[in-house]
Amino acid sequence: MLINTPASLPPSSRFQLAPNLQICRILNGMWQVSGAHGSIDPEKAVESMFTYLDAGFTTWDLADHYGPAEDFIGEFRRRLADRRGPDALAGIQAFTKWVPNPGPMDRSWVDENINKSLRRMDVDSLDLLQFHWWDYNDERYLEAMGHLGELRDEGKIRHLGLTNFDTHHLQRIVDDGHQVVSNQVQYSLVDRRPEVQMATYCQDQGIHLLAYGTLAGGLLSEKYLGQTEPGRTDLNTASLSKYKQMVDAWGGWELLQDLLLVLKSIAGRHRVSIADVAIRYVLDRPAVAGVIVGVRLGVADHREDNAQVFGFELGPEDLDKIKSVLSRSQDLYQIIGDCGDEYRR
């Protein structure tokens, strides 16, 4: 299949997630517009989305509960069509999530929620609807999946995916006859739980992983190299607070500093950043289709740095250096459980 790649990124930046759905392997994560990471100016945010598109970062990851994220996509689409013509809309992909509270999952309720996302995003069909479920003891998630499959067959959803499902319940969904193309999970140098069961199962089933938390909220970057351990007041975003807890369980601040030193040496050899090395590592893992990197629309911009991810490869020497640090960490699978279990403890 001919790969239509923006000139600013190489063909290796693209991945065929499904037969009719190609994505950028670095997805623009929109959790940062939810309000938990500081204020966002809506006008600046929407206008900055054009710069991501023009740089080749065409794929957006969002959710129904990420504040105005779906509305931003809708407004961006309207402006894009107005300025460049309706055909330009084919060059972007927007993946949302449905995160309902457990309860009755009749068809009308599912319709109501999906229709709301369709209206907010100003689309006739959702590119990828990623479904999350809080409580496995309530098995009505299977009923919900059935209704979502009907909506896919009717054209309101192009593809179905999951968010933070563990391997056992992903298998339960597949065995029940539901087709999914992806599962979005936390995956980083700090959190390698997907390597225990999830990646192998997904490879066997042709399901792809979309990884988030790969930069641990920014902790895996030069900014924290050589720094003293931050206190609670220093963790001023939801991401930093969340991933600092992961680091604590994984091995603590001193071990993180050891990892950052190794990543810095590797980054220097390839003339990239620590973040680039952390992203490249996860992109190269089995079953991983893409990595979601948070974007502070209209506030901060790391597009040029992120583009460097596609210009180098990690060699055996690099991987051995990383392994030497990771071998000293705690087993998060034993401490927390499988993918997504941190949300159901």
N, C-alpha and C positions, 0 to 999 in steps of 0.2 A: 504494500500500500504506500502511495506517495505521502511523505511527511511534509505537511505545510508548516514550516517553522519560521517564526519571526527572525529577521536577519540578525538581530542582536544576540540571539542565543543559538547554540549549535543543535543539530538534530538530536543529540543525546539528551537534551532537556525535555523531550517529549516521550510520553508513554501511552500505549493503547490500552486503556482501562477496560474497554468493551469494544466490540466490532465497530460501533458508530460513535465512539466517545474517546477522543484523544485529549490528554491533559498535559499541563506543564508539571514536571516532577517536583518543583517547589511550588506549593500552593500558598496563596495569600490567606492567612488565618485572620478571621474577623472577630475573635473573642475580645480583642482589644478595644472594640467600639462599644462593648456592653455596659461600660460605666465602671467596671472594676479595675480599670487601669488609668484612670484620670479622664478629664474632659476631652471631648472631640468636637471640633467645629464641623457641623454637617456639610457646609458648603466646601470648605477646604478638603474634607474627606472625600467627597464625591469627585471633585476635580482631580485630586491626586490619583484616583483610580485610573485615569487615562495614562498617567506616566508608567504605571505598572503594565498596563496592556501594551503600550508602545515598546517597552523593554523586553517583552516576550513572556511576562508573568501573567498568563491569561486565565488562570484557574483560581476560583475563590471558594473558601470553606467558611461556612457560617451556620447559623441555627436559628430556630424560631424564637429562642429565648436570649439571643445575643443583642438585646436592646434594639437599636434601629438597623441592624445589619441587613435584614431582608429589604427594608425600605431603601437603604443606600443602593443595593443592587438594582432595585426597580428604577430609581432615579438615574443611576448610571446608564442603564439600558436605554432609557428614553433620550438622554442627552447624546449617547453614542449613535443611536439611529437618526436623530435629528441632524447631527453634524457630519456623519459619514455614510449615512444610508442604512436601510434595514439589513442589508447583507452583512454589515460589519458585526451584527449580533452573533453570527455563526462563529466568530473568532474568540468568544469568551465562554467559559464554563463556570456555573455557580452551583455549588453543592450545599444544600441546607440539611438540617436535622429536624426530626420530630421527636420531642422528649416529653411524652405525656405522663401524667401521674397514673399509676396502676388503677384499674377500675373497669367498668363495662366498656367493651370495645365494639359496639355495634357499628354497622356500616355508616350510618348517618353522622356519628361522632367523628369517625375517621375522615369522612368526606369534608366535614366542616373545617377541620384543622388543616387538611391539605389545600383546600380551596383558599384558606386565609393566606397561606404561603404563596400560592399562585398569584393572588391579587397583590400582595406586598411586593413581590419580585417582578411583577408585570410580565409573566410568562404564561404560555398555554400549557407547557409541560416542564416539570422539574427535571433537570439533567440527572441528578442523583439525589434521592431521598435517603438519608441515613437515619435509621431507627434506633432509639435507645430505650431501654426498659430498666426500671429501678429495682424491681422485686421479682426474683425468679420464682418465689413461692406462688405468685399469682401468674398462672400459666396462660392468661388471656393475651400474652404477647404473641402467641401462635395465632390467635384469632385476628389480632391486629395485622399480623403479617399476611394473612389470607386476604383481608380487605385491601391492603396496600398492593398486593399482587394483582387484584382485580383492577385497581386504578392504573397500574402499569399497563395492563392489557388494554385498557380503555384509552390510553395515551396521555393521561394526566401526569404520569411519572415515566421517565425513560428507563431508569435503572434504579434498583434497590440496593442499599448497603446497610451496614450496621455500625453502631458506635459503642465501644466498650463492652462488647459481649465476650465472655470467656469461651474457651475452646469447647467445653462440654455443651453449652447452650447454643453456640454456633452450630455444632454438629446436630443438635436437636432440631434446629430450624431447617437445616439442609435435609435431614432424614425425613422431615415432615413434608418435603416436596417444595419448599420455597427457594427461589433462585435469588442469590445475592452476589454482587460482583466485588464487594469490598467490606472490610471491617476496619474502623478507625480505632487505633489503640495508642497508648503511651509507649514510646520507644526511643531510647537514647543510650548513650554510653553509660549513664547512671542506671537506667531502668531497661534491662535486657530480658525481661520476663517473656516477651513474645518468642524468644528463641527456645523456650522449654518445650512447648507443645504447639502454640498457635501457628507459627510460620510453617511447620511441617504439614499440619493439617490443611492450611490454606493452599500450599503448593499442590498438594494432592487433589484438591477440589477446584483448582483454578480460580481461587478467591485471592484478591490482592489486599495488602495492608496499606493503609494511609496512616502515617506516623505523626503524632503530635508530641509536644514536650521535648523535642529533640535537642533544643538548646537550654532546657531546664529553666525556662523563663528568663534567660540571659546569663545564668550562672556559668554556663559553658562559653565564656568569652574572655577577651583580654581585660575587660572591665574589672573582673574579680580576681585576676592573677596577682598574687602577692598582697592581697588585701586581708585585713583582719576579719574575723568572722562577724557578719552583720547581726545586729540585734533585731528585736521584733519591730522597732520603729523604723529600721532601715529597709525592711521588707515592705515597700510601699505600693506594691501591686499584688493582685490576686495570684499572678503567676509566680512571683518571687516567693511569696509565702508558701504556696503549694509545693514548689519544687525544692525549697530549702528543707522541708520536712522529708522529702524523698532522699536528699543528700544525707541528712542525718541518719536515716535508716540504712542507707547504702554503705556508709563508712565514715561520714563526718567531714568536717571542713579541712582537716589536714590532708586526708586522702584526696579530696577534691583538688587541693593545691598541687599535689603530686601529679594528678592527671592533667591539670592545666599546664604544668611545666612541660610534660611530655608532648601535649598537643601543640604547645608553642614551638617546640623544636621541630616538629613535623611541619607545622604551618610555615615556619621560616624556610625550610628546605624547598617547599613548593611555592613560596611567595604568595601565600593566602593567609586567611585569618583562622583563629581557633574555631570560630563558629563554622567556617567552611569545612574544616576537618571533621567536626562533629556531625555535620549534615552528610558529608560524603560517606562517612562510616555507615550511617543508617541506610542511606540510599543503596548501598552495596549489599545489604543483608537480603537473604532469600525472602521472596514473596512481597517485598516492599515496592510499591508502585510510586509513592511520592511521600514527601515530607512537608508538613504544614508549618510554616514559619509565620509567626504573628506579625501583623503590620499595624503601625501606629499612624493611620491615615491622616495626612496633613500635619503631623507632629514630628516624626522621624522617618528616615528613609535609608534602607540598607540594600537597595536593589543592586547597585554596582558590586558590592561585596558578595551578595548571594549569587550573582552571575558567575563568580569565579569557581563555584562548586563544580561546574561542568567543564573546567579546563585542566583538571589534574586527576590522577588516580593514586590511591593508597597502595603502596607496594608491600611486599612481605616484611621488610624491615620496619616499616611504619606500624604494621599490624602487630608485630612482635613487641614493639615498645608499648603500644596501648595495652596489649594483653598482660604485660608485666605489672601494670597498675591494677587492671580490672581483676586480676587473680587474687588481689588482697582485699577485695570488697566483700560485703555481706551478700547473701543470696536473697534478693527481694522476693523471689517466687516463694521461698519458704516463709518469709516474714509476712508478706501481704497476701499472696495467692496469685492466681492467674490474672490475665489482662482484665481490667475493669473491676476487680474485686475490691479495690480501695473505695469504690462508690457504694458498696453493699455490705460493709462490715458492721 
